Amino acid sequence: MSTTQQLIRVGHSPDPDDAFMFHALANDKIPTGDYRFTHELVDIETLNHRAKQGELELTAVSLHAYAFLTEHYLLCPCGASMGDQYGPMVVSKTKYGSVQEGIDAVKEQTIAVPGTLTTAFLSLRLCLGKDFDYVVVPFDEILNAVEAGEYQGKKIDAGLIIHEGQLTYSDQQLSLVVDMGKWWYEETGLPLPLGANAIRKNLGEATIQEVNRLLKESIQYGLEHRQEALDYALQYGRDLDRSKADHFVGMYVNDWTLDFGPRGREAVRTLLAKGYEAGVLPQLIEPEFVESSS
């Protein structure tokens, strides 16, 4: 019997919730049998583009990007980042009198965005209902760009923030314009499906099932050993103290993360359908999930 382990390259974002999810796999906390996992920590927009080439066996992707990846990847039912009445936010130095006033204003402004394949960008296009001026800025530089009013010589009026910026924007005297997760819930009654883990189709059924099982086990381990996993995740919590990091992890690693469930799957279908109806996505995509063999 061969002792050679099959290599599974994993791509995920260098942020606390992904680190928390992958702690058990990254730090040999669970047996992985016939598989050896290596981890590449890269921002989500880079992972989205790499996934177009089918580079990694298992990778975090934006649900927006997934619409362009269905040839190569299935969605894992575990590993979701769901914004249940919260999510990416548009922030500005200007404080508006109402959400609608703010939305109407930023439609005519230049917005710093973390990438055009992010679900944040898709949701903002759906919210604004039109094309708008934007500048792509690395996600961890957006708050500074809004505060400065410019990025590399380009004027910036507002910023679309993801990850821990959702908890820290007020530290830079910025004001919330609209929370995309709240807006989406008011529109659909559903959580906003932001990110997922996708597994390459050509690995074959047996490997897909086993890697999906190990991913779920890693998430479960983190939830059952919260403080230990949080210690590991903290090193990726830019500017977050332990309390804020714990809060952020709780926002995006929870029961939704163990399984999308029927409502989460419906949220993904609705997002992709609305993206198509709005002309943002070129075709109507029916999401494909790894189905349990049991």
Order of alpha helices (4+ residues) and beta strands (2+ residues): beta-alpha-beta-alpha-beta-alpha-beta-beta-beta-alpha-beta-alpha-beta-alpha-beta-beta-beta-alpha-beta-alpha-beta-alpha-alpha-alpha-alpha-alpha
